[in-house]
């Protein structure tokens, strides 16, 4: 499956790092392994996870839109018909919660729920949120500057998107402390071959988060407000057929998807900037570069490295038939560094104009919150560039062990 060597510029051979998502060295820098995969084929079978790895941008982009693949197969097949073993009964709370959210639904349920939720993410609605996002970002950066720096992740990157989504959902500020731990525990199940401890933590978080939202929905039925939960209740009452479980799953997904990527894009992005002082100096000199800079930082080190799809009908990639019942792993991180699509893909270029990265996905599962994420990133990066123009690293960061959702444990900086 893996090339054992590659030709160096001088004609000699160098070892190629294998695809090993459980290796700290690989997680810290997966890009050499991606280059090896791209150089040796368009699809590779990976036995440890029983998946087909797809590393090229053109294939990943096409398969994200291919209706022969799906995030679930249960809308067409039973587990047995699809040749898969049902998940353990003790994991049921997680799968009930996860399986009723937009990310793991297909049409017609996906279409119905996305139509309702998309009303909260129209260009006009997002534009109305800009002052709120900027106010929250300014407050967080003010505190960060007054403290003389610290951990950028816990001080700015993490609280901003959590606060924005919580305000959209109408979650009181006094109730927000468990949101990030619940989300982190649930997202642990998205990693490859999660452990029993990870599964138990995800089940507990699924039960606790669901119980909290069930009570909040009950309260909003009695006292509706201008928040998204109240809007979803009103849509249900008007015959849009949104069940309570769908409401709960949607709210959890909005929190998980609405902050995990933004948090990691922020810290991964600043880590990239601090390693490229010339690019950081250019951005500090011209804040007008910020829109293209944000897109480039998402491309250069995307937080979502891998996205899974089930093969609902046989597909063929470069002569290899991948049969129904298989699972493909679309390598976003590799696709975003594909030299066939991006000139000098391993170069961080904040002025890059043509940048068709796929960090937000594509097709019917394209990230609903992408416009809001861009607003949040512009607000936090912009405030830090203005208020902390001499930001510098105080400690070499370490990567979290997770590979699918890839980010730093912390990013300690001073002013």
C-alpha positions, 0 to 999 in steps of 0.5 A: 500500500505504501511506497517504501522509497521515493526519488530525491532531487539528487537521484538517491532514495529517501524513506517515505513516512507511512500513513499512521494516524496514531503516531504522534510524529505523523499527527504533528506533520502528516504532509510528507505521508500525504505526498507519498500517497498521492505519488503512488496512486489515487486510492489506497486500502488501509487495513487497520481501519478497513477504509479506502484512503483518497488523497487527491483534490480532484477525487475528494472534491468529486466524491463529496458530491457523489450521491453513490456515497453517503454519511449514513447507509441506514436510509437504504439498508439495515446493518446486516444488508450492508454487511456491517455489525450494529454498534454495541447497545451500550453506545446507543445514546451516542448514536441516537444523538449523532444519527439525527443530526445534519452531518449524518443524515441523507435526503429526505431528512437532511433536506428538511432539517437543513432547510429549517436550520439554514434560516439561521445562517442566511447572509442577512442573519450572519451580517446581523451577528457581526457586531456581536461577534466583534464585541465578544472578540474585542472583550476576550482580546482585551482580557488577554492583552491585560494579562500579558498573554497566556494560552491563546486557545483557552483565552481567545480561540475557544471561548469566542465560537462557543459564546457565539453559538450559545447565544444563537441557541439561547443558552444562558451564560451561567449554563455554558461551562459544560458545553466545551467538555461535552463537545470534546467528549462527543467528538472523540468518537469521530477519531479512527478506532476510538477506545472503550474509554472514549466511547464511554465518555461520549455516551455520558456526554450525549446523555448529559447534553441531551438531558440539558437540551430537553429541559431547555426546549421545555422552557422555550416552549413555555417562554419562547425568545428570539433564539434558534431553539425557539425558532425550531420549536415554532417551525415544528408547531407550524407543521415542519415536522421537526421532532424533539430528538432532531432538535436536540441533535441539531443543537449539539451538532451546531455547537460541535461543528460551530466551534471545533473547526474555528478553535483549531483553525485559530490556533493552527493558524497562529502557529503557522504564522509564528513559523513563517515570520515573513508572512506574519510581518506582511499581514501585520503591515497590511490588515487588508490581507486578512480575507485571503489569509484566513482562507490560506490558513484553513487550506495550509493546516486544516483542522478536519483532516479526514472525512468518512463516507459509506459506499452505497453503490459500487464506485471505481477509482482509477481502475479500482472497484470499491464495492458497496458496503465499503468506507472511504476516507477522504483526506482533506489535509492531503487534498488541500496540499495537492500540487495538481490543484495548488501551485507551491502547495507547501508554501504558506502564501497569505495573498493566494487568490485562487484557493479552492480548499475543501476545509468546509466540505462540498456537496449537500454536506457543505458546512452550513456555518462557513460564513459565520466561521469566517466572521469569527476568524476575521474578528479574532485574528483582526483584534489580535493583530491590532491589539497584540502586534508583537505577539510571540511564542513562549513555548513549543506547542504539542499536538493533541493525539487526535488526527481526524480533528487535528489541533494543538493542546495549547498555544502559549504566547506573550505580547 
